[in-house]
Every structure is written in C-alpha cells, then in structure tokens.
C-alpha cells in the first residue's frame, strides 16, 4: 500500500521554482515510487537502470531526448553524467519551469554535475525515508520542526515506539512479511558493491563494513575519527574520507555544534547520526525491539531516532538543515538540539523517560550567554503520551509531536 508522503507538496512547490528539480536521497527511501505515484499522470519516466536507455544516453544524449518527450523524470541520473549538459541546453530553450525531474542516490556525483552544468536552473530536494508522522498516518502539510507550546495535542493510542525504532523507516519494511534481517543484509551488500565502489577505491570492503558498524555504535555521539580509526585499524584520514562516503550516500548526517562566533569555550566537534535506526540496530546486532528497549544503547538509539525525525521534517519541507545544531561547552554542559529560527534559539532535550523534571532542562540557560540571540520555547522529547509543562517555557512532548 502506498503511504502518502509529505514531500509531495514540496515537490509541487519546487516544480514552480526551477527549470529542473533534483530529488536525491539514500537508496530505497522511495524516490522513484513517490515520483511515479505523484507525477505519473503528467510526466514521462525513464530509468538509467534500463540497459537500453542507459546505452542510448551514454552514446547519443541528443537522440535520447528526441526519444523521450518532456516533461520527463530521469531516474538514477548519476549513472550518466553526460546528460547534465544536454539537460542544460534543453531547459535553456524555454522559460517554462519544472519540465525535467532528476533523481539519484549519490550526492557526490550528482552535485558535481549540478555545479558544472545546472547552477541557477535547479532546485534540490533531499528525500528521507518515512517519518513517524507518515507511518502513523498523521502526515500534514510539510513543516520543519520548531518547538512551540502545544495546546491541541495529537492523540495516538497503542503505539509501540520501540518496535518502530527497531524496524526502521524504509518503505519496503512496512510490509510485515519482509524479513528484517535479510532486508538489511541485502541493503548493506548492495550499498558496498555499488555506491562504495563507485565513490572510492576500497581495497578491503570488510574493513569498510567494520567502519560502518563502528559509526553505528557511535550514532548520537561526538564524532572522533581517531577513536574509530583505532577500533578498526585505519588512520584518522581514512576515517574522515570514509565518513564523506556515508554522507554522500545519505546514510548519515553530521550535526554541527552551535558556534556563532570565535568562542574557545564551545566545542567544535560534531555529532554523527544515522538516518535510519533499523540500519543501526542491524549493524550493531540488536536483533529484537525488547533487546533494544532494555539494552545499554537505548538512550543513544532513541536520540538517533528523534534527531532523524527532526531532520526529516526539515527535509520534507525543503527547509535549511543548517538550522539544526547542538550545544556543548568547555564545562561539558550540553543541549541535545538547538533549533535556530532567525535569531531565536529553541533548546531541545531528548530523554527516554516519560516523567521529566526541571533538572533535565537546567542547561537551557547556557544559551543566555550567546549575545545577539534570544531563547525561544523549548521541548523535552520523551516517552510521554501527552504534552505537559516542565517549566513556564518548556514542555515535555511525545515523539509524534515533532
């Protein structure tokens, strides 16, 4: 069954803004399905996975476009970078917007072609896997998450959040007949064989797999290249190069510390977050929801889930991901997330508990020391089922209020 995606409205908006729209994202998050379902009646479709169209595009790009009428969706465009220049020429012949939609899952190759050929002509949408709002059919018009006082809470009954966290958010896995372990085993194997080989020359794929496991075990934590390198016996430069591969494949996101000016009191070390908690559980071998719920990593995986949901809200709305930060200073005082809204900073804490006291938000006052910024309303995202006040300017909220 097709699950309606919030990003559909963002795609519609982007089609009115640019001559070309690029939809990128990790493998199997549903890019092709969404475009076919949402635009299929008005757009023709061609995939560079089709050997015949692939060869034609490689050998004669102009003949390729003569063979496919606009408006047109071109899937997996990164396989044929030769098409970028002809796309530029074609869209420059008309003032019409939104006539060509491109998709791809490797940001590095895509951005190289975009920067060289389509700058100023293209709008880019990063598509995530399913959000919790979509999974529980509470999807609304897309909007990026900014903490506000909730006066009309959403009522959700009998939600097993740990089963959702463990299962993961890939669309195919929402079919309960799909074996969880086999799906992720195939997913990782295909990723190593296709994306990783395309992006870098990895001599030992087993070593890169160990790198993925090491990163998954540290999801939701400060990224320490030396620590990971020591764990898998590679140098820190290799770790940083391999991290860029995970980023280019949209597997992980790096969240930067809020650092508005040159202030030595604030950390410069970023945090790493996987975008799919099911993949984290598979890589680190938490094989059941109960193991995960009761295990030593429950807090970090719950935080990974919450942060990924916040990032998905920004991605689905086409909003700026650079407005999502965290805070940590020299005294190791931390705030899990800081959502920037202009010059207003909204603090967010993430807790696995259901009952939250004011002690959980004591570090929010650290933001008062940042000149030029105001502190906005804050949230503690936790396992409560109903929002309630923690302080006058902070509410505890359930994850479905993101």
C-alpha positions in Angstrom: 0.0 0.0 0.0 1.3 3.4 -0.9 1.9 5.7 2.0 1.3 9.4 1.2 4.5 11.4 1.7 4.7 15.0 3.0 7.4 15.8 0.5 4.9 15.6 -2.4 3.7 19.2 -1.7 7.4 20.3 -1.6 8.0 18.7 -5.0 5.0 20.6 -6.4 6.3 23.8 -5.0 9.8 23.2 -6.4 8.4 22.5 -9.8 7.2 26.1 -9.9 10.6 27.5 -8.8 13.2 25.9 -11.0 13.6 24.6 -14.6 15.0 21.3 -13.2 14.2 19.6 -9.9 16.6 17.1 -8.4 15.3 14.6 -5.9 18.1 12.9 -4.0 18.3 10.6 -1.0 19.5 7.2 0.2 18.7 4.1 -1.7 15.2 2.6 -1.2 13.7 5.6 0.6 11.0 5.8 -2.1 12.2 8.4 -4.5 11.0 6.6 -7.6 7.7 5.4 -6.1 6.8 8.9 -4.9 7.5 10.5 -8.3 5.7 7.8 -10.3 2.7 7.9 -8.0 2.6 11.7 -7.6 3.7 12.9 -11.1 3.0 9.8 -13.2 -0.1 11.1 -14.9 1.7 14.2 -16.2 5.4 13.2 -16.6 7.0 10.5 -18.7 9.5 8.3 -17.0 12.9 6.8 -17.9 15.4 5.0 -15.7 19.2 4.8 -16.2 18.9 1.3 -14.7 17.3 0.3 -18.0 20.2 -1.0 -20.2 18.7 0.2 -23.5 18.1 3.8 -22.2 21.4 3.8 -20.4 23.3 2.9 -23.6 21.4 5.5 -25.7 22.0 8.2 -23.1 25.7 7.3 -23.0 26.2 7.2 -26.7 23.9 9.9 -28.0 22.3 12.2 -25.5 20.5 14.4 -28.0 18.9 11.3 -29.6 18.0 10.2 -26.1 16.0 13.4 -25.6 14.5 13.1 -29.0 13.2 9.7 -28.0 11.6 10.9 -24.7 9.1 13.7 -24.6 9.0 16.4 -21.9 8.0 16.7 -19.1 10.3 13.9 -18.1 11.6 12.1 -15.0 15.1 10.7 -15.4 15.9 8.2 -12.6 19.4 7.5 -11.3 20.9 10.3 -13.3 24.3 10.0 -11.7 24.9 6.8 -13.8 25.1 9.0 -16.9 26.8 12.3 -16.1 26.9 13.0 -19.9 23.2 14.0 -19.6 23.8 17.1 -17.5 25.0 19.4 -20.3 22.2 18.4 -22.7 19.7 19.0 -19.9 21.1 22.5 -19.5 20.7 23.1 -23.2 17.2 21.8 -23.4 15.8 23.8 -20.5 17.5 26.9 -21.7 15.4 26.8 -24.9 12.3 27.6 -22.9 11.2 29.8 -20.0 8.9 27.0 -18.6 9.6 25.7 -15.1 9.7 22.2 -13.8 9.9 20.2 -17.1 12.6 17.8 -16.1 12.9 15.9 -12.7 16.1 14.1 -11.9 16.7 11.5 -9.2 19.8 9.9 -7.7 21.3 8.4 -4.6 24.9 9.5 -4.7 25.2 13.2 -3.7 28.9 13.5 -4.7 28.4 12.6 -8.4 25.1 14.5 -8.5 26.5 17.7 -7.1 29.5 17.6 -9.4 27.2 17.5 -12.4 24.8 20.1 -10.9 27.6 22.6 -10.1 29.2 22.3 -13.5 26.1 22.4 -15.7 22.8 23.3 -13.9 23.7 26.1 -11.4 20.9 28.6 -11.2 18.5 26.3 -13.0 17.9 23.6 -10.5 16.0 23.1 -7.2 17.3 20.3 -5.0 15.1 18.2 -2.6 16.7 15.7 -0.2 14.2 13.0 0.4 14.4 10.9 3.6 12.8 7.6 4.5 9.4 7.5 6.1 8.8 9.8 9.0 6.8 8.8 12.1 4.1 11.2 11.1 3.8 9.3 7.8 4.0 5.9 9.4 1.1 6.6 11.8 -0.9 8.4 9.1 -0.7 11.8 10.7 1.1 13.4 7.8 0.1 17.0 7.3 1.4 19.8 5.1 5.2 19.7 5.4 6.6 21.9 8.1 10.0 21.9 9.7 10.0 21.2 13.4 10.3 24.2 15.7 9.3 23.9 19.4 6.1 25.7 20.2 3.6 25.5 23.1 1.2 22.6 22.2 -2.3 23.4 23.2 -4.1 20.8 20.9 -2.1 17.6 21.2 -2.3 14.7 18.8 -3.8 11.6 20.3 -2.1 8.4 19.5 -3.1 5.1 21.0 -1.2 1.8 21.4 2.0 2.9 19.7 4.9 0.6 20.3 7.6 3.2 19.6 10.5 0.7 20.2 9.1 -1.7 17.5 9.1 1.3 15.1 12.6 2.4 16.0 13.9 -1.2 15.6 12.0 -2.0 12.4 13.4 1.1 10.7 11.7 3.6 8.3 12.4 2.1 4.9 9.1 1.9 2.9 9.6 -1.8 1.9 9.9 -2.8 5.6 6.4 -1.6 6.3 5.3 -4.9 4.8 5.5 -7.1 7.8 6.1 -10.2 5.6 9.5 -8.8 4.7 12.3 -10.3 6.8 14.0 -7.6 8.7 17.5 -9.1 8.9 17.5 -10.3 5.2 16.4 -6.8 4.1 19.2 -5.0 5.8 21.8 -7.7 4.9 20.9 -7.2 1.2 20.8 -3.4 1.6 24.3 -3.3 3.1 25.7 -5.7 0.5 24.2 -3.7 -2.4 25.5 -0.5 -0.8 29.0 -1.8 -0.5 29.0 -3.3 -4.0 27.5 -0.3 -5.8 27.8 3.0 -4.0 31.0 2.5 -2.1 32.8 1.1 -5.2 31.6 4.0 -7.3 32.8 6.6 -4.8 36.1 5.3 -3.6 38.6 2.5 -4.3 38.1 0.4 -1.2 40.7 -2.4 -1.1 39.0 -4.2 1.7 35.2 -4.0 1.8 35.2 -6.0 5.0 37.1 -3.1 6.6 34.6 -0.6 5.4 31.8 -2.7 6.8 33.6 -2.7 10.1 33.8 1.1 9.8 30.0 1.2 9.3 29.5 -0.8 12.4 31.8 1.4 14.4 29.9 4.5 13.3 26.5 2.9 14.0 27.7 2.0 17.5 28.5 5.7 18.0 25.4 7.2 16.4 24.2 10.1 18.6 27.7 10.7 20.0 30.5 13.1 19.3 32.5 12.0 16.2 36.0 11.0 17.0 37.9 9.9 13.9 41.0 8.8 15.9 38.8 6.6 18.2 37.1 4.9 15.2 40.4 4.5 13.4 41.9 2.8 16.4 38.9 0.5 16.6 39.2 -0.8 13.0 42.9 -0.3 12.5 42.9 2.5 9.9 44.3 6.1 10.2 42.1 9.1 11.0 42.4 10.5 7.5 40.9 7.3 6.1 38.1 7.5 8.6 37.2 11.1 7.5 37.3 10.1 3.8 35.0 7.1 4.5 32.7 9.3 6.6 32.3 11.6 3.5 31.1 8.5 1.6 28.4 7.7 4.2 27.4 11.4 4.0 27.3 11.4 0.2 25.1 8.3 0.2 22.7 10.0 2.7 23.3 7.2 5.2 24.4 9.5 8.0 24.1 13.2 8.9 26.6 15.3 10.8 25.2 17.8 13.2 27.5 20.7 14.0 27.8 22.4 17.4 26.3 25.9 17.6 29.3 28.1 17.2 28.1 31.7 16.4 31.5 33.3 16.8 35.1 32.5 17.7 34.5 31.3 21.3 37.0 28.9 22.7 34.5 27.8 25.3 32.4 26.0 22.8 33.2 22.6 21.3 34.0 22.3 17.6 33.5 18.5 17.5 30.4 17.5 15.5 28.0 14.6 16.3 27.2 11.7 13.9 23.6 10.4 13.4 22.3 7.6 11.2 19.1 8.5 9.4 17.6 5.0 9.8 17.6 3.4 13.2 16.7 0.0 11.7 20.1 0.0 10.0 21.8 1.0 13.3 20.2 -2.0 15.0 21.1 -4.4 12.2 24.7 -3.3 12.1 25.2 -3.4 15.9 23.1 -6.6 16.3 20.3 -5.5 18.5 18.0 -8.1 16.9 14.7 -7.5 18.7 12.8 -4.5 19.9 12.9 -5.8 23.5 16.7 -6.2 23.4 17.0 -2.7 22.2 14.5 -1.2 24.7 16.3 -2.8 27.6 19.8 -2.6 26.3 22.8 -0.3 27.1 22.4 1.7 23.9 18.7 2.5 24.3 19.3 6.2 25.0 21.6 6.8 22.1 19.3 4.9 19.6 16.3 6.8 20.9 18.2 10.1 20.5 19.2 9.0 16.9 15.6 8.3 16.1 14.4 11.7 17.5 17.1 13.6 15.7 16.4 11.8 12.4 12.7 12.7 12.8 13.6 16.4 13.3 15.9 16.3 10.2 13.2 14.5 8.2 10.7 17.3 9.0 13.2 19.8 7.6 14.0 17.7 4.5 10.3 17.1 3.7 9.6 20.8 4.0 12.7 21.8 1.8 14.0 23.7 4.8 17.6 24.6 5.7 19.2 21.7 7.7 21.9 24.1 8.9 19.3 25.5 11.3 19.6 22.3 13.4 22.5 22.3 15.9 23.5 21.0 19.3 25.3 22.8 22.2 28.3 21.7 24.2 30.8 24.0 26.0 34.1 23.5 27.8 32.3 22.6 31.0 30.7 19.7 29.1 27.2 21.3 29.5 25.1 20.0 26.7 21.8 20.7 24.9 20.9 17.8 22.6 19.4 20.1 19.9 19.2 23.8 19.2 16.7 24.7 16.5 17.6 28.1 15.1 14.7 30.4 13.9 16.5 33.5 12.8 18.0 35.0 15.9 15.8 32.8 18.2 17.3 29.6 19.6 14.9 26.8 20.6 16.5 24.3 23.0 15.5 20.6 22.8 16.5 17.8 25.2 15.9 14.1 24.4 15.1 11.7 27.2 14.0 8.0 27.2 12.0 8.6 30.4 8.3 9.5 30.5 8.4 11.7 33.5 10.6 14.8 33.2 11.6 17.3 36.0 13.1 20.8 35.6 16.6 19.4 36.3 16.5 18.0 32.8 16.5 21.5 31.3 19.0 23.2 33.5 21.5 23.7 30.7 19.0 25.6 28.6 20.1 28.8 30.4 23.6 28.4 28.8 22.1 30.0 25.6 21.6 33.2 27.6 25.3 33.9 27.3 25.2 34.0 23.5 25.0 37.7 22.5 22.7 38.6 19.7 20.3 35.7 20.3 17.1 35.1 22.2 16.0 31.9 23.8 12.7 30.6 22.4 10.2 28.0 23.6 11.8 24.6 24.4 10.9 20.9 24.4 11.9 17.8 26.1 11.1 15.0 23.6 10.5 11.8 25.6 8.2 8.8 26.1 5.2 10.7 27.5 1.9 10.2 25.7 0.6 13.7 26.4 2.4 17.1 26.5 2.9 18.7 29.9 4.7 21.7 31.2 8.2 21.2 32.7 8.8 24.9 33.3 7.0 28.0 32.1 8.8 28.0 28.8 9.4 24.3 28.3 7.1 21.4 27.6 7.7 17.6 27.6 6.2 16.2 24.4 5.9 12.8 22.7 7.8 12.0 19.6 4.8 12.3 17.3 4.6 16.0 18.0 7.9 16.6 16.1 
